[in-house]
Amino acid sequence: MNAQAVRPDLPTPRPTGKGRPKPRGSHLNRLRDAVSLYLPVLIIGVLALGTFWLVRNTPAPQEPHSAREERRDPDYRMQDFAMRTYRADGHLKTEIEGDQGRHFTDTDRLEVDGARIRAFDDAGQLTTASGREAVSLRNGEEVELKGNAVVVREAGPNAQGQMQPRMEFHGDQLKAFPDLNQVKSDLPVLIIRGQDRITADRLDYDHNTRVVDLQGRVRSVIQPREPAGGAR
């Protein structure tokens, strides 16, 4: 009789929790959490680098258009010249003569060395001006004279038809406004009206209103007037 060993049936071992393989979803969750945590930091870093690059590569602000133009060279130069402007009726309005001239289109500015100027107002009254240097703006509407500046308003009738004596203005700097019949200066001036002489530190003269505003130290020498008809 053959004997056979009989192995009792034992329960099949089951894997414990420690040895059980984790599902793949847990790795994805941890990766998503890490990305969510560091993504804002990465975005901020990229923006900072982009801003730095933009600042380094942005060109410097350009100067205003008018400022660049004002420093341009004159569009043309003149020597021993004469320029004239006329009114709509054909009468001469302004005549500017000079040894040398430089014109700037951007500011409608004419610089003149050795300037001699003649200007007629609407009534035909003549005003002459001269100076070592002159700057004419807006076709002679404003003229600034520098260096031995002289402006002369020739004798003529006023708005009431009364004859007015010749007037002269002398100074190192004078501003004449021919269309407005005005002469101004912020520097000492000498005024000669007929035989009268007046000096002042500043001047504002309006021929239309016959008002002379003299400021600073004012000194005058007024000659006596002859009685009407020459009677004594």
C-alpha positions as MATLAB code, in Angstrom:
seq = 'MNAQAVRPDLPTPRPTGKGRPKPRGSHLNRLRDAVSLYLPVLIIGVLALGTFWLVRNTPAPQEPHSAREERRDPDYRMQDFAMRTYRADGHLKTEIEGDQGRHFTDTDRLEVDGARIRAFDDAGQLTTASGREAVSLRNGEEVELKGNAVVVREAGPNAQGQMQPRMEFHGDQLKAFPDLNQVKSDLPVLIIRGQDRITADRLDYDHNTRVVDLQGRVRSVIQPREPAGGAR';
ca = [
       0.000    0.000    0.000;
       1.494    3.156   -1.139;
       1.317    6.080    1.226;
       0.739    9.606   -0.181;
       1.353   12.781    1.693;
      -1.623   15.005    1.777;
      -0.975   18.830    2.002;
      -3.730   20.575    3.759;
      -5.417   23.378    1.923;
      -4.029   26.714    3.153;
      -5.677   30.057    2.535;
      -4.295   32.038   -0.355;
      -2.266   35.013    0.912;
      -3.653   38.467    0.033;
      -1.466   41.451   -0.543;
      -1.406   43.955    2.305;
      -1.819   47.703    1.919;
       1.934   48.379    2.150;
       2.820   46.265   -0.791;
      -0.205   47.204   -2.935;
       0.737   49.230   -6.078;
      -0.735   52.739   -6.056;
      -3.057   53.773   -8.885;
      -1.658   56.082  -11.621;
      -4.214   58.749  -10.808;
      -2.397   59.661   -7.596;
       0.732   60.736   -9.561;
      -1.330   62.937  -11.830;
      -2.971   64.576   -8.841;
       0.389   65.382   -7.266;
       1.706   66.732  -10.586;
      -1.385   68.914  -10.997;
      -0.990   70.252   -7.470;
       2.659   71.108   -8.095;
       1.831   72.901  -11.335;
      -0.964   74.823   -9.672;
       1.413   75.863   -6.894;
       4.337   77.068   -9.029;
       2.545   78.273  -12.165;
       1.848   81.816  -10.833;
       5.519   82.151   -9.880;
       6.578   81.089  -13.369;
       4.145   83.527  -14.996;
       5.425   86.421  -12.862;
       9.004   85.524  -13.768;
       8.219   85.470  -17.487;
       6.454   88.839  -17.250;
       9.400   90.348  -15.387;
      11.850   89.132  -18.005;
       9.606   90.453  -20.780;
       9.331   93.872  -19.106;
      13.112   94.055  -18.669;
      13.647   93.202  -22.331;
      11.066   95.762  -23.412;
      12.733   98.535  -21.385;
      16.184   97.648  -22.713;
      15.006   97.641  -26.338;
      12.565  100.563  -26.339;
      14.096  103.570  -28.177;
      14.604  106.787  -26.224;
      11.772  109.330  -26.532;
      12.301  111.682  -29.410;
      12.302  115.439  -29.028;
       9.166  117.342  -30.017;
       8.823  117.978  -33.713;
       8.915  121.754  -33.361;
      12.036  121.668  -31.161;
      13.926  119.661  -33.798;
      12.843  122.004  -36.547;
      13.836  125.163  -34.645;
      17.451  124.012  -34.600;
      17.602  123.382  -38.339;
      19.790  125.422  -40.600;
      18.079  128.291  -42.450;
      16.271  127.274  -45.604;
      18.005  130.079  -47.484;
      20.562  132.857  -46.998;
      20.873  136.285  -48.610;
      23.583  138.918  -48.996;
      23.155  142.628  -49.781;
      19.452  142.030  -50.259;
      16.099  143.807  -50.179;
      12.718  142.199  -49.450;
       9.362  143.897  -49.991;
       5.795  143.020  -49.079;
       2.738  144.718  -50.571;
      -0.823  145.265  -49.500;
      -3.787  143.908  -51.411;
      -4.198  147.271  -53.146;
      -0.615  147.118  -54.424;
       0.862  149.708  -52.063;
       4.167  148.979  -50.340;
       3.742  147.679  -46.807;
       7.235  146.718  -45.641;
      10.730  146.905  -47.070;
      13.658  145.187  -45.358;
      17.240  145.680  -46.508;
      20.327  144.077  -44.996;
      23.924  143.084  -45.404;
      23.169  139.427  -44.683;
      19.954  137.538  -44.040;
      18.899  134.065  -42.869;
      15.342  132.788  -43.189;
      13.772  129.971  -41.147;
      10.564  128.558  -42.583;
       9.416  126.683  -39.468;
       9.027  129.889  -37.414;
       8.654  132.370  -40.290;
      11.700  134.118  -38.874;
      14.116  136.372  -40.729;
      17.445  137.286  -39.125;
      19.165  140.313  -40.643;
      22.627  141.804  -40.106;
      22.879  145.522  -40.799;
      19.109  145.958  -41.024;
      17.319  148.939  -42.594;
      13.537  148.792  -42.513;
      10.706  150.909  -43.886;
       7.058  150.264  -43.028;
       3.825  152.063  -43.937;
       0.649  151.814  -41.843;
      -2.906  151.835  -43.217;
      -2.899  155.638  -43.303;
       0.355  155.721  -45.247;
       2.454  156.989  -42.331;
       6.111  155.977  -42.645;
       8.119  154.340  -39.875;
      11.790  153.540  -40.384;
      14.017  151.321  -38.247;
      17.640  150.269  -38.222;
      19.985  148.204  -36.081;
      23.129  146.148  -36.105;
      20.922  143.062  -35.902;
      17.227  142.555  -36.509;
      14.768  139.682  -36.196;
      11.585  139.980  -38.239;
       8.628  137.722  -37.412;
       5.473  136.997  -39.378;
       6.341  139.012  -42.468;
       7.431  142.077  -40.542;
       4.490  142.295  -38.126;
       7.036  142.293  -35.264;
      10.630  143.482  -35.600;
      13.207  143.239  -32.815;
      16.263  145.463  -33.244;
      19.510  144.975  -31.358;
      22.653  147.087  -31.237;
      22.349  150.841  -31.866;
      18.656  150.389  -32.558;
      16.710  153.357  -33.932;
      12.993  153.638  -34.757;
      11.723  156.852  -36.369;
       8.093  157.813  -36.770;
       7.939  160.554  -39.374;
       5.870  163.676  -38.813;
       2.266  163.412  -39.940;
      -1.355  164.021  -38.995;
      -3.046  162.072  -36.211;
      -6.580  160.656  -36.296;
      -7.982  164.168  -35.701;
      -5.973  165.610  -38.558;
      -3.536  167.489  -36.319;
       0.108  167.454  -37.359;
       2.371  165.529  -35.008;
       6.132  166.094  -34.804;
       8.719  163.526  -35.776;
       9.502  160.988  -33.050;
      12.702  159.006  -32.621;
      13.435  156.063  -30.318;
      17.028  155.076  -29.570;
      18.312  152.128  -27.521;
      20.299  148.909  -27.453;
      17.112  146.918  -27.976;
      13.771  148.002  -29.441;
      10.687  146.090  -30.543;
       8.593  147.675  -33.274;
       5.078  146.608  -34.287;
       4.443  148.551  -37.518;
       0.848  147.410  -38.055;
      -0.072  148.358  -34.484;
       1.989  151.566  -34.450;
       3.716  150.479  -31.237;
       7.299  150.568  -29.960;
       8.444  148.743  -26.823;
      11.686  148.136  -24.934;
      12.800  146.590  -21.648;
      16.145  148.409  -21.785;
      17.042  152.097  -21.371;
      15.804  154.291  -24.215;
      16.075  157.846  -25.496;
      13.019  159.513  -27.012;
      13.306  162.601  -29.187;
      10.023  164.335  -30.014;
      10.578  167.487  -31.939;
      13.041  169.370  -29.737;
      12.133  167.471  -26.541;
      14.349  164.722  -25.141;
      13.258  162.029  -22.682;
      15.182  159.090  -21.206;
      13.728  156.098  -19.336;
      14.605  152.546  -18.286;
      11.625  150.954  -20.069;
       9.226  152.036  -22.770;
       5.752  151.149  -24.056;
       4.510  153.551  -26.733;
       1.213  153.367  -28.618;
       0.939  155.902  -31.435;
      -2.780  155.251  -31.931;
      -3.678  156.384  -28.418;
      -0.728  158.793  -28.103;
       0.128  157.160  -24.782;
       3.767  156.785  -23.685;
       4.348  154.517  -20.682;
       7.818  155.267  -19.257;
       9.153  153.296  -16.292;
      12.250  153.366  -14.121;
      14.394  156.484  -13.990;
      12.713  159.028  -16.225;
      14.372  162.298  -17.171;
      13.135  164.859  -19.667;
      14.119  168.157  -21.246;
      11.036  169.917  -22.608;
      11.479  172.964  -24.776;
       8.973  175.828  -24.437;
       6.300  175.992  -27.095;
       5.854  179.081  -29.253;
       2.439  180.739  -29.019;
       0.071  180.114  -31.917;
       0.711  182.466  -34.834;
       4.241  183.213  -33.632;
       3.066  185.907  -31.146;
       5.303  186.525  -28.140;
];
